[in-house]
Amino acid sequence: MKSTIRDSQGSKRGQSQRFEAPSGAPFSDNRYSRYRWNWESINLYAPEEPGVYGLYNAVWIYVGQADNIRTQLLAHLNGDNPCITHYQPSGFTFEPLSPEDHSRRLEELIRDLEPLCKGKAFVYGPI
């Protein structure tokens, strides 16, 4: 008898498919959308739009804002921030927003999610 292993969203493991965050889902819930922290995933899924974004592994590593989310994520992937590089993200999420709303939303997310990096600095010191 053949069994198929499925993940928590009912998808077959190992099957290649596009994982999109549910529309209207809270930012922190989008971390389960499975946008992988790699060049291919960033280019496929990250929009070339303004907004806020978050990087995570088991915990939130960094929350930032950008005029072009894709460009900023690629810069981080290429090592522009030592704190992000140190904690090695496994995924990312984002929320497109108008530039006028960036700062307010970024402050909310930093307060609620308490990421390990603030700018290029370690909030708690490297582990």
C-alpha positions in Angstrom: 0.0 0.0 0.0 1.5 3.3 -1.1 1.1 6.3 1.3 1.7 9.9 0.4 3.3 12.1 3.1 1.7 15.5 3.2 2.7 18.7 5.0 0.5 20.7 7.3 -1.2 22.5 4.4 -2.1 19.2 2.6 0.6 19.4 0.0 2.8 16.5 -1.0 6.4 16.8 0.3 8.9 17.4 -2.3 6.4 18.6 -4.8 7.4 21.9 -6.4 4.6 24.5 -6.2 4.1 28.1 -5.5 3.3 28.9 -1.9 1.4 32.2 -1.6 0.4 33.8 1.6 -3.3 33.9 2.2 -4.6 37.3 1.3 -5.4 39.4 4.4 -3.4 37.1 6.7 -1.5 38.9 9.5 2.1 39.5 8.7 3.4 37.0 11.3 1.1 34.3 9.9 2.6 34.7 6.5 5.8 33.3 7.8 4.2 29.9 7.2 3.9 30.7 3.5 7.2 29.0 3.0 9.1 31.6 0.9 12.5 30.0 1.2 15.6 32.2 1.8 17.3 31.7 -1.5 17.8 33.6 -4.8 15.2 31.6 -6.8 12.4 32.0 -4.2 13.1 35.8 -3.8 13.0 36.3 -7.5 9.8 34.3 -7.9 7.8 35.6 -5.0 9.1 38.9 -3.6 7.4 41.9 -5.4 9.3 44.8 -6.9 7.0 47.1 -4.8 7.3 49.1 -1.6 6.5 47.5 1.7 7.7 45.8 4.8 9.3 42.4 5.1 10.5 39.9 7.7 13.2 37.3 7.8 13.1 34.3 10.1 14.3 30.9 11.0 12.8 29.4 14.3 12.5 33.1 15.5 12.2 36.5 13.9 15.6 37.7 12.8 14.9 41.0 11.0 12.0 43.2 10.0 12.6 46.0 7.5 11.1 48.3 5.0 12.0 49.0 1.4 10.9 50.9 -1.7 11.6 47.6 -3.7 11.2 44.5 -1.5 12.9 42.1 -4.0 15.9 44.3 -4.4 16.3 44.7 -0.6 15.9 41.0 0.0 18.6 40.2 -2.6 21.0 42.7 -1.0 20.5 40.9 2.4 20.9 37.5 0.7 24.3 38.8 -0.6 25.5 39.7 2.9 24.9 43.4 3.2 23.9 43.0 6.9 26.2 41.1 9.3 23.4 40.4 11.8 21.1 38.8 9.2 24.0 36.8 7.9 24.9 35.6 11.4 21.5 34.2 12.2 21.0 32.5 8.8 17.3 33.0 7.8 15.4 30.1 6.4 12.5 32.1 5.0 11.0 35.5 4.4 7.6 37.2 4.3 6.4 40.6 3.1 3.5 43.0 3.1 3.2 45.5 0.2 2.4 49.0 1.5 2.5 52.5 0.3 5.7 54.4 1.3 3.6 56.6 3.6 2.6 53.6 5.7 6.1 52.0 6.0 7.3 53.6 9.2 4.1 53.1 11.2 3.8 49.4 10.2 7.5 48.8 10.7 7.3 50.1 14.3 4.3 47.9 15.0 6.0 44.8 13.6 9.3 45.4 15.5 7.3 45.9 18.8 5.2 42.8 18.2 7.8 40.4 16.8 10.9 41.5 18.6 13.4 40.5 15.9 17.0 39.6 16.9 18.5 42.3 14.6 17.8 46.0 14.6 19.3 47.6 11.5 22.8 46.1 11.2 23.1 45.7 14.9 22.6 42.7 17.1 19.8 43.5 19.6 21.0 40.9 22.1 24.6 40.4 21.0 25.6 37.5 18.7 24.9 34.0 20.0 
